[in-house]
Amino acid sequence: MNSENNDDNNHHDYSDLYKDKIILGPMVRIGTLPMRLLALQYGADLVYTDEIIDFKLIKSKRYVNDALGTIDFIDDTGVVVFRTCSLEKDRVILQIGTNDPDRAVMAAKMIENDVAGIDINMGCPKSFSIKGGMGAALMNKPDLIQEIIRTLKAKIRKPISCKIRVFDSLDSTLNLLKLIEQAGVDAIAIHGRTVDERPRHPNRNDYIRAAANILSVPIIANGDSCNIRNYENIRIFQQKTRASSVMISRSAMKNCSIFDRTNILKDIDDVIRDYLKLAIRYDNTTGNSKYCLLQMLGNMQEYGDGKLVAGARDMKTMCEIYGLNEYYEQILKGRNSAKQISIISTKSENHDVNGNDENLIELPIIFVKRVFDRSNYPKTILNKWLMKNNYKNPRYETRQIEKKFHSILHFQGKCYQTPYLETTKKIAEQSAALVIIIKLDDQKIINECLVNKSESNISIIEYQYQGRTYFIRR
């Protein structure tokens, strides 16, 4: 980006994005796509992701997931680091955990076209953040805070906000806030507790009000969930603090219908059903979905349906508990009838094989040994097919990267690979062979790649093609 564009970016007024908004705040393991969409569905104006560490984003790759209608950022172990969709594109703020301006920019650049804004976590009191020099650890490094914000503002074309806690001293808090404002931030969310204080401690609403009175950037009030039971309470909190907007986290986690403008909270069973529909629709992991349900259930997980949820091991069981069997089967049937052989687009970014991306074919899949019959591993299946059709054997280019391995299969001028690093050379080559098997699309090969459906505990996305089930790693 040239300097002229940087100047335009620095002077762009993004304040309207944060004015008079009711916001779902960032929560560890809660702020995934289903919960964010549920909050928007119930009336939230903006939604924050849970904190995503800059390293995780930098190591991920962007894929267009045609079967789900999502954009997925997947790391080198196959984990979905961030999933989003068009329904939230103009209303989702991605929160980054960072302590380095350059890494913050690298991470932000990867996702800036898929989100409405970027937030820097400067208030998380969790030990993993503080030990890493992130979150609340930044509050004692004002120079670094300013450098991170200024660097992002100079190089990123989306609004930049941050979320902090307060110091015990009001003057110290206001001095830090002034430095943050001078760095050019577009909005500041303030949790009215110190790093050492917990929800049982009163929120320092007077600190937030003092900040709103002296700062010109939008102030987002946060931290008073214990006094917020409905939408009316949200507005009362806003009036007390004189904040531009209000951010709700803990109360929304317990019952997301708190964003409903009618002031009527939905029954928690109805909220859970609405959540589960979104979790199924967007293929949320069982572990994360169950965790969110247990937070909603609270003490209710000790009896009745709550106890059943606590013991559930898969999405199907949780759907059965809440009478969503038909919906579950309908979504899976529709997903399995998709026409694409790969549910995630094979088009990847920043790859260059011999200077020509067209020669590179990449699929986010992995060889799982127990899925295949021992006599029919992908390399064996491929070799049989090659011999039968009088093709020369392909060449495997396998490299060791630190303590892991990555393999590229060269065949007829094309390069076949997965984006993942594997624990052994053999698994890396089997995975590369699996890519070419799927992409060759020869029915005689495909028929031999049947997944053992009894292995239901494998963390995969199943995909049906001509009556056969294939898998793609989450």
Buried (B, 14 or more C-beta within 10 A) or exposed (E): EEEEEBEEBEEEEBBEBBEEBBBBBBBEEBBBBBBBBBBBBBBBBBBBBBBBBBBBBBBBBBBBBBBBEBBBBBBBBBBBBBBBBEBBEEBBBBBBBBBBBEBBBBBBBBBBEBBBBBBBBBBBBBEEBBEBBBBBBBBEBBEBBBBBBBBBBBBBBBBBBBBBBBBEEBEEBBEBBBBBBEBBBBBBBBBBBBBEBEEEEEBBBEBBBBBBEEBEBBBBBBBBBEBBBBBEBBBBBBEBBBBBBBBBBBBBBBBBBBBBEEEEBBEBBEBBBBBBBBBBBBBBBBEBBBBBBBBBBEEBBEEEBBBBBBEBEEBBBBBBBBEBEEBBEEBBEEBBEBEEBBBBBBEBEEBEBEEEBEBBBBBBBBBBEEBBEEEEBBBBBBBBBBEEEEEEEBEBBBEEEEEBBBBBBBBEEBBBBBBBBBEEBBBBBBBBBBBBBBBBEEEEBBEBBBBEEEEEEBBBBBBBBEEBBBBBBB
